[in-house]
Amino acid sequence: MCETESQLIAEAKAGNKEAFSELVEKYQKPVFSVCYRMLGTPTAAEDAAQEAFIRAYQALDRYDPERSFATWILSIASNYSIDQLRKKKVTILSMDSDKHAWLAPPDPGPSPEKVALDKEKNALVQAILADLTETDRAAVVLQYWHDYSYEEIAETLDLSSSAVKSRLFRARKLMAEKWQEMQLISAPNVYSAAKRITHETSTI
């Protein structure tokens, strides 16, 4: 953690709301991304992200400076999203709001065909994620969208590293089977992000 972030956290702990606002600005995109991939709609993700930051602010006095702040805040977002899924059985839907276009890889001039295919790819990924349990979904999201290591995922979700490896192996197997069911072999380049996940069933 950089010195500037350490200072912001210390000031936020002391009651400086502007310092916490800077932390929110820094982490709002990854927090929203986790919530969106977990819950499936921009509206639900926005609500969950807001609640995650509220909970983080309320729990700042219990934050351990030795722990990664990023891991801590994403842990709050992940666990809140898991709770929401379990309570409301949220249906995973495709992203349909240009407001959150920053979630997709930047493209200076996408064609109408590419835009349509990107939406289709996103819908496919969300549909595949919907077949996973809440915790397995969180593990997949943290690894493939946020490049978390097994150890970081274990810390975030309060699991052992071996449990994370087992969950990811099981999740990849299920996702690969789902991929085959959808029979999308004809568009390998368009769906490379999903294939990157589903084709790793043989490794941990």
Buried (B, 14 or more C-beta within 10 A) or exposed (E): EEEEBEEBBEBBBEEEEEBBBBBBEBBBEBBBBBBBBBBBBBEBBBBBBBBBBEBBBEEBEEBEEEEBBBBBBBBBBBBBBBEBBEEEEBEBBBBEEEEBEEBBEEEEEBEEEEBEBBBBBBBBBBBBBBBBBBBBBBBBBBBBBBEBEBEBBBBBBEBEBEBBBBBBBBBBBBBBEBBEEEEBEEEEEBBEBBBEBBBBBEEE
